[in-house]
């Protein structure tokens, strides 16, 4: 009897059936979807170039997730800035001091792995408190000596996978003066916050006193973007310009003074806190942020069943917020109000 030829497409029902019978794998449903998507590529007759993009992106993200996994409970700060800043330059020394102060306060530092501001951040934080996210370029960008050969060094082929990791893993982002790449990352961070596509985190633009690099940028944002109606006043609340290292550190620490994290559950927003919300705080949130609430009011709540997949946060007090999912700049101000609770 002639055996029927086995193709990747024909394996899809068998793989899905195996997963259903499976061994109670964690997140089995999502793993099944990933495998199903991969198998569907055969039916799509995807060209080899497209498959190379998917394959490489998946490999890069899987490896990065694996590297960061042991440090999930540690707050991290992404630092951006020019590669062309030389050792000994005042900006280099400022970034170096920032890396050291962040490490002193228990944070880890994420930067690219090249020269300039990236190297300064690594030098200040030290290898044990650093992640290096390098990028392959037509010219070779060698990892700096402070992160070279470290297991927390990753090299990406694609900017989009690299940028995803920078944002996904960061609990705050700090931008020093830089070129196109720095501005690209800055605008992306602000766009993701504005549209609710990332967690809101402190976005800080660091400059030396009197230099005005970021103040000139802010003038353009206000004159051209805000005054011409391309952004709203509340969109300016996503970032702050700071001119000394201690202010950067205190801004980040203050953001996590009481606020912990948030996630959407159905139509509502669950805000996790370090301390139980007081009646006075709940009342002030309902009064001060009525403009961004839908039906209902802010109230305290126990962990919701949908949050069971995030066990590390289940012990935290939380608020249920009927947020309209539109005014994320106002949500940024609400987080400030949560942190104002004594």
C-alpha positions in Angstrom: 0.0 0.0 0.0 1.3 3.4 -0.9 1.8 5.7 2.1 0.1 9.1 2.0 2.7 11.9 1.8 3.0 13.8 5.1 3.1 17.6 4.7 3.4 20.3 7.3 -0.1 21.4 6.5 -1.5 17.9 7.2 0.1 17.9 10.6 -2.0 20.8 11.9 -5.0 18.7 13.1 -2.6 16.2 14.7 -0.7 18.9 16.5 -3.8 20.6 17.7 -5.2 17.2 18.9 -2.0 16.5 20.8 -2.1 19.8 22.5 -5.7 19.2 23.6 -4.7 15.9 25.1 -1.4 17.4 26.3 0.3 17.4 29.6 -1.3 20.5 31.2 1.4 22.8 29.7 1.4 26.3 31.1 -0.3 28.7 28.6 -1.1 25.7 26.4 -3.8 27.5 24.5 -1.4 30.3 23.4 1.3 27.7 22.5 -1.3 26.0 20.3 -2.1 29.2 18.6 1.5 29.9 17.8 2.0 26.4 16.4 -1.2 26.7 14.4 0.0 30.0 12.9 3.3 28.5 11.9 1.6 25.6 10.2 -0.7 27.8 8.3 2.3 29.4 6.6 2.5 26.3 4.5 -1.0 26.7 3.2 -0.3 30.4 2.6 2.7 29.4 0.5 4.6 32.3 2.1 7.7 33.3 0.2 11.1 32.4 1.7 11.9 36.1 2.4 8.8 36.5 4.5 9.6 33.2 6.4 13.1 34.5 7.1 11.6 37.6 8.7 9.2 35.7 10.9 11.7 33.1 11.9 14.4 35.6 12.9 11.9 37.8 14.7 10.5 34.9 16.7 14.0 33.7 17.6 15.1 37.1 18.7 12.1 37.7 20.9 12.1 34.2 22.4 15.8 34.5 23.4 15.2 38.0 24.9 12.2 36.8 26.9 14.4 34.0 28.2 17.3 36.4 29.2 14.9 38.8 31.1 12.8 36.1 32.7 15.0 35.6 35.9 14.9 39.4 36.5 11.1 39.9 36.2 10.7 41.2 39.7 13.4 43.8 39.4 12.6 47.3 38.2 14.6 48.4 35.1 15.4 51.7 33.4 16.1 52.0 29.7 18.7 54.7 28.9 19.1 56.2 25.4 21.5 58.7 23.9 24.2 59.4 21.4 26.9 56.9 20.6 29.2 59.8 19.7 29.6 61.1 23.2 33.2 60.5 24.2 34.5 59.3 27.6 35.1 62.3 29.8 32.4 64.4 28.1 30.0 66.0 30.7 27.1 64.1 29.2 29.1 60.8 29.5 29.8 61.6 33.1 26.2 62.4 33.8 25.0 59.1 32.3 27.6 57.3 34.2 26.5 58.8 37.5 22.9 58.0 36.6 23.7 54.4 36.0 25.5 54.2 39.3 22.7 55.9 41.3 20.0 53.7 39.7 22.0 50.6 40.7 22.4 52.0 44.2 18.6 52.3 44.4 18.1 48.7 43.3 17.3 49.3 39.6 18.8 47.5 36.7 19.9 49.4 33.6 19.0 48.6 29.9 20.9 50.3 27.1 22.2 49.5 23.7 25.6 47.8 24.0 27.6 50.3 22.0 29.7 53.4 22.8 28.8 56.8 24.1 25.8 57.2 26.5 25.2 53.4 26.3 28.6 52.6 27.5 28.4 55.3 30.2 25.2 53.7 31.6 26.8 50.3 31.7 29.9 51.6 33.3 28.0 53.4 36.1 25.6 50.5 36.8 28.2 47.7 36.5 27.9 44.5 34.6 25.8 42.8 37.3 23.1 45.4 37.0 23.2 45.9 33.2 21.4 44.5 30.1 22.9 45.2 26.7 20.6 45.2 23.7 22.9 45.5 20.7 21.9 46.0 17.0 23.5 44.5 13.9 24.4 47.2 11.5 26.1 47.3 8.0 29.1 48.4 9.9 30.1 46.5 13.0 28.9 47.8 16.3 31.0 46.1 18.9 29.7 45.7 22.4 31.4 48.0 24.8 33.9 46.6 27.3 31.5 46.9 30.3 28.9 44.4 28.8 31.0 42.4 26.4 30.7 38.6 27.0 28.0 39.0 29.6 25.0 36.6 29.4 22.7 39.6 29.6 24.0 40.9 26.3 21.6 40.3 23.3 22.1 41.1 19.6 19.2 42.0 17.4 19.0 42.0 13.6 15.7 44.0 13.6 15.1 47.4 15.1 11.5 46.6 15.7 12.2 43.5 17.9 14.9 45.5 19.8 12.6 48.4 20.3 9.9 46.1 21.6 12.2 44.7 24.3 13.4 48.2 25.3 9.8 49.3 25.9 8.4 46.0 27.3 11.0 45.5 29.9 11.4 49.1 31.1 9.8 50.6 34.2 11.1 54.0 33.2 13.0 55.5 30.2 15.6 58.2 30.2 16.7 60.1 27.1 20.0 61.9 26.8 20.7 64.1 23.8 21.2 62.2 20.6 20.6 61.8 16.9 17.9 60.2 14.8 17.9 56.9 16.8 17.4 58.6 20.1 14.5 60.7 18.7 13.0 57.6 17.1 13.0 55.8 20.4 11.6 58.9 22.2 8.7 59.5 19.8 7.9 55.8 19.9 7.8 55.7 23.7 5.5 58.7 23.8 3.3 57.4 21.0 2.8 54.0 22.8 1.9 55.8 26.0 -0.5 58.2 24.3 -2.3 55.3 22.5 -2.3 52.9 25.4 -0.2 50.4 23.6 2.3 50.2 26.5 2.3 50.6 30.2 2.6 54.2 31.3 6.1 54.7 32.8 8.2 57.8 33.7 9.6 59.3 30.4 12.5 61.6 31.3 14.6 63.8 29.1 18.0 64.4 30.8 20.1 67.4 29.9 23.0 69.4 31.5 22.0 72.7 33.1 21.7 75.5 30.6 22.3 73.4 27.5 18.7 73.5 26.3 18.8 70.5 24.0 15.5 69.1 25.1 13.9 72.5 25.9 14.4 73.4 22.2 12.7 70.1 21.3 9.9 70.9 23.7 9.5 74.3 22.1 8.9 72.7 18.7 6.4 70.2 20.3 4.5 73.1 21.9 4.7 75.5 18.9 4.0 73.1 16.1 2.3 70.0 17.5 0.2 71.5 20.4 -0.6 74.9 18.9 -1.6 73.4 15.6 -3.9 70.8 17.3 -1.9 67.7 16.5 -1.6 66.7 20.1 -3.6 67.7 23.3 -2.4 69.5 26.4 -2.6 66.3 28.4 -0.1 64.7 26.0 2.6 66.9 27.5 2.2 65.1 30.8 3.9 61.9 29.5 7.4 63.4 29.8 9.5 65.7 32.0 12.8 67.5 31.3 15.3 67.2 34.1 18.8 68.7 34.5 20.4 66.6 37.3 20.8 63.0 38.1 19.2 63.1 41.5 16.0 64.5 40.0 15.9 61.7 37.5 16.2 59.1 40.3 13.7 60.7 42.5 11.1 61.0 39.7 11.4 57.3 39.0 11.2 56.4 42.7 8.2 58.7 43.3 6.3 57.1 40.4 6.5 53.7 42.3 6.0 55.2 45.8 2.5 53.7 46.0 1.5 52.8 42.5 2.6 49.3 41.3 1.1 48.4 37.9 -2.1 48.2 36.0 -3.9 45.9 33.6 -7.2 45.9 31.7 -9.8 43.3 32.6 -12.8 43.5 30.3 -13.8 47.1 30.0 -12.3 48.2 33.3 -8.8 49.1 34.5 -7.3 47.4 37.6 -4.7 49.6 39.3 -2.5 47.7 41.8 -1.0 49.6 44.7 1.5 49.0 47.5 -0.9 50.3 50.2 -4.7 50.0 50.5 -6.5 52.9 49.0 -8.0 55.2 51.6 -11.6 56.4 51.3 -10.3 59.9 50.9 -8.2 58.8 47.9 -11.1 57.0 46.3 -13.3 60.1 46.7 -10.7 62.4 45.3 -10.1 60.2 42.2 -13.9 60.1 41.5 -14.1 63.8 41.9 -10.9 64.8 40.1 -11.0 62.3 37.2 -14.7 62.1 36.4 -13.9 63.3 32.9 -12.2 60.0 32.0 -14.6 57.6 33.7 -17.3 55.7 32.0 -20.3 54.3 33.8 -19.7 53.6 37.5 -17.0 54.9 39.8 -13.5 54.1 41.1 -13.7 51.6 43.9 -11.5 49.2 45.7 -11.7 45.6 44.7 -10.3 42.1 45.4 -8.2 40.4 42.7 -10.4 39.5 39.8 -10.5 35.9 38.5 -8.9 37.1 35.2 -5.8 38.1 37.1 -5.0 34.6 38.2 -2.4 34.4 35.5 -0.4 37.1 37.3 0.2 35.5 40.7 2.9 37.9 41.8 0.5 40.8 42.1 -2.5 39.0 43.7 -1.6 40.1 47.3 -1.6 43.8 46.3 -4.5 46.1 47.1 -6.2 47.4 44.0 -8.6 49.8 42.5 -11.2 49.1 39.8 -11.3 52.1 37.4 -14.0 52.4 34.7 -11.5 54.1 32.4 -12.6 55.3 29.0 -9.3 54.1 27.3 -8.9 57.4 25.5 -7.2 60.0 27.7 -4.0 58.2 28.8 -2.4 61.6 29.6 -5.1 62.0 32.3 -4.4 58.4 33.5 -0.8 59.5 33.9 -2.0 62.2 36.2 -4.2 59.8 38.1 -1.1 57.7 38.9 0.4 60.8 40.4 -2.7 61.2 42.5 -2.4 57.6 43.7 1.2 58.3 44.7 0.1 61.3 46.7 -1.7 59.1 49.2 0.1 59.3 52.6 
